[in-house]
Amino acid sequence: MKNFITILCITISLTGFSQNKGKALLNEVSKKVKSYDNISLDFKYTLENVAENIKQETKGDVVMQGDKYRLNILGVTRLFDGKALYSISPEDEEVTISSLINDENDAITPSKMLSFYEDGYMYNLDIEQNIKGRKIQYVKLTPIDSNSEIKNILLGIDAQTKHIYNLIQVGKNGTKTTLTVNSFKTNTPLSKTLFTFDANKYKDYYINKLD
């Protein structure tokens, strides 16, 4: 019993240390991200569900400035100008317009991708990996809300640059989504209209207003 209590005390101490180290690292990442005027990413997105025999891979890119973003993925452009969300599909010749959808509050949207971890999660330092010569330190995040559809998230952080390298999200339904950053650019010159929806360009499209 005495040995068990000793091991338990050591485990609790290490858990506290892990939480503190994880928090300190995430604080560094947050500070670095907020120092940039804008961020441009090229990424690979993978969705897997072994039980359902599903595996999908695609590439995309996104430009973010504050809450605004312009995301291109699966042939669709998603444009958020800070007030309204525009989903532009050339294949369907359709534009869907809405406010930032409520059911995305639990999802990691582009504008939240680099800062979502600041609220609503418990975190612990996880494994460290050497990936193509880069030291990637993982932090495991677990939602505080027990009703969250997310089981946990592994956030991979480049130990040198303090940039997010990848994000692995595991859902309670067994679905795993992985977003891996292929290129990370900051403070690039942006067009003044990059986050502006120009209706004149889509006169022949069906405009679907949800709100």
N, C-alpha and C positions, 0 to 999 in steps of 0.2 A: 504493500500500500504506500509506503514511504517513497519507493522508487517511482510509482505511478504518479504521485503528487508532484514529484520533482520534474518528471517528463512533461506533465500538464502545465506546470509553471513556465518551463522553457518554451513550450509550444505557444502559449499565450504571449510571451515576450516576443517571440519571433514574428507572430502575427501582427502585433502592434508595430514592430519595426518595419515589416513589409508594407503595412498601410501607410506609415509615415513616409517611407521611401517612394512608394507609388504616388502619393499625393504631391510630394516635392517635385517629382519628375513631370507629372501632369501640369503642375503650376508653371514649370519652365516652358513646356510646350505652349500653353495658353498665352503666356507673356510674349513668346516669339511670334505666334500667329497674329496677335492683336497689334503688333508693331508694324505690320504690312498694310499698305493702302489697298492692295488687291492681290489675289492669288489665282494662278492658273494651273490646272492639273490635267494630265492625261492619265487614264487609269484602265485597269482591267477589272471586270466585274464577273464573278462566278456565283451561280446559285446551284446548290446541291441538296437533294433529298433522297437518301439511299433507299428508304422504305418505298418511296413512290417511283424509284428508278428515274429520277430527274437529274440532269446535269446540263446547265446552260452557261455558256461563256460569251461575253461580248466586251467590246472596248467602247470607251466614251471619253468625253472631255468636258470640263466645266471651268467657268470663270466666275469668281466670287468677289464681291466688294461690299463689305458690311453684310446686311441681310439680303442684298440683291444677288441674283445668280443667273447664269445662262448655261444650261446643261444640254448636251447633245448625246443621246444614247438610243440605240435600237431604231434609228431613223427618225426619231421624234426630238424636237427642241422644246425644252421646258424653260420658260422665261418668267422669272419673278422680279417685278419692278419695285418691290417693297410694299405693294398694296394688293396687287392682283397676280394670279398665276395663270400663264398662258401655255397651253400644250398645243404645239403646232405639228400636225402630221401631214406632210406632203403626199404620202401614199393615199390617205383617205381624203385629202383636200379638205381638212377640217381643223378648226381652231376651237379649243375648249377653254373657256374663261371662268375663273372662280377666285374666291378669296383663298388664302392658304388653307387647304383642306384640313378640317378638324381631325380626321382619322390619321393624319400624318404626325400628330403630336407625339406618338410613340415611335415614329420612324426617324431614321437619321437622314434628314434632307440635306442637300448640298450646303445650305447656309448654316446648318448645325454640325456638319461633319467634323469640323476642326475644333468644335467647342462644346459638343453635346454632353461630354463627360463632366462638365462643371457642376451639374445639378442632378440629383435623383439616383446616384449610384454609390455603391460601396466598392472599394478597390483595393487590390493587393498586387504587389510586385510578383510577376510570374517568371517564366523562363527567359533566358537570353540566348539568341541564336546568331551565328555568323552567316550572313546571306550575301554571297558574292563580294566578300571582303568588307561588308558593312556590319557593324555590331548593332543588332536590333534587340532592344529590351521590351519585353511584353508586360503590359499591365492588364490584369483581369478585372473587369467591371461587372458587377451584379446589380440589377435594378432593385431599388428599395421597395418599389411598389410590387407587391406579390401578385397583382393582377396583370402585370406587364406580359406581353406575348414574347418578350425576349428572355431567354434563359440566362445567357451571359455574353459578354463581348471581350475579345482579346484585342487590345490596341497595341500595335507594334510601332515603336518609336526609335528612330535613328539616334543613337547615343551621341553622335558627333554634332549633327545639325539641329537636333531637337525638333525635327519634322516628323509627321506621321508617315510611316512607310506602308502599313496596311491595317486593315480592320476586319476582324473575323467575328461575325455575329451569328450566334446559335439561337434558334427559336425553340419554344417549347413544343412545337409540332415536329421537331427534328430537322427543319430546314436550316442549312448553313449558307450564309452569304459572305463572300470574301471580296473586299475591294482593295486592290493593290495599286499604289501610286507608281506610275512609270516615269513621270516627269513632274517636277515641282518648280514653278516659276513665280516670282514675286515682283510687285511694283512695275509691271509692264505698262507701256502706254496703251490706253483703252479708248475706243471710240466713245464719244459723248452719248451716242444712241444705242450702245451695246445692250442696255437693259430696258430699252424702250420698244414697245410694241407698235409697229407701223401698220395700221389697218389697210392702208392703200396697197400694200404688197399682197394682200390676201382677199381682194375683191371677189374672186371666183370661188373662194372657200366657203364652206358652211360654217357659220359662227354659232357655237353652242354655249350659251351663257347659263351656268348652273345656279348662280345666285339671283 
